[in-house]
Amino acid sequence: MLCARWFGVALLCGLVAAGVKAEDRAEEDPAPVAAEPFVEATSVGEAVIETAAPDWHYPKAYAARPLTMNKFMIRGTMLVDVKRAVPNNTSGRATGAPLVSIDLGAAFAVSDKLEVGVSNYRLGSTPPNTGQGMFPIVVAPRGTFGDMPLYVRYSFLQKRYFEMALDFVLLLPTWTNMSVTAGLPMRLRVRDVFTVDTGAELVLLTNGAGLNAEVPLKATYSITPAGFIFADSGFSFQNVARNLTGGTYRDSNLAFPVARNQIFVPLGVGGGYTHVVRKIVMIDVFARFGWNPFVYVNPPSGTNTVPVADGWVLTVGAIIQTSPILHEGDL
């Protein structure tokens, strides 16, 4: 009886000591607070409240994503482009085999607002240029190495329904000519599953073509958390600084005669599907078909135009995003 009593006292003292120790440990190591998703839950449905993973608060729905990745995220891109228009500089007519390139790029988020990379893909900007990337491999009409666009993006305004950022792109010419782009991308969330991307880009060309001004316009709709469709257009003001020929449109490698103050209107449609692998990798597979340009608002005289039928572009690609690799417990 005495032994049992002392055993009970010892057990009680042990529980009290364990409780005190647990309380001290809780004060020393507070439980981590999970970050809130970038997009809040609304009555629209599950398309925006589903994140890439429980501990990875990056929207799975393509339309709900911010202009810059979350801190320490990495994005890789692989795009296969086929461009029919390989115009002759004299006639403006398409000649030879289509241009085909495999463009590999990469980007890294230094913070939630700062993103750097070597890639022809930037969320919310003009469609990727053919033959550009960290490893742009041109396979037709003849094999060569493309151009490398180094970019920096800083998101200085992040509201629930509106975002704005600054872009700076330096194109290192390993195939064509150097150019510098300054951009102001904007993302408007009409609804949480529907966004409109626009903004402005100024492209300074060093091949004598002067200055181009781009006003992109893109609408994206997330049908489900995984599926999305989009359409893009806009206006491209060509050669607004000088009255010289030899300008370029979208693809710096495809030079053709451009008169001063020409206005091109592109048009493209596409869609894709998103899949998350082991809660640490998210893959977007997509395809786009369009015309660059689709309409000439101020066409030049003579033969200095590329027929719309010969100006099509087909892009099939994959965008791979990784969980913030420097966060504890992600891998």
Secondary structure, 3 states (H helix, E strand, C coil): CHHHHHHHHHHHHHHHHHHHHHHHHHHHCCCCCCCCCCCCCCCCCCCCCCEEECCEEEECCHHHCCCCCCCCCEEEEEEEEEECCCECCCCCCECCCCEEEEEEEEEEECCCCEEEEECCCCCCCCCCCCCECCEEEEEECCCEECEEEEEEEEEEEECCCEEEEEEEEEEECCCCCCEEEEEEEEEEEEECCEEEEEEEEEEEECCCCCEEEEEEEEEEEECCCCEEEEEEEEEEEECCCCCCCCCECCCCCCECCCCCCEEEEEEEEEEEEEEEECCCEEEEEEEEEEEEEEEECCCCCCCCCCCHHHCEEEEEEEEEEECCCCCCCCC
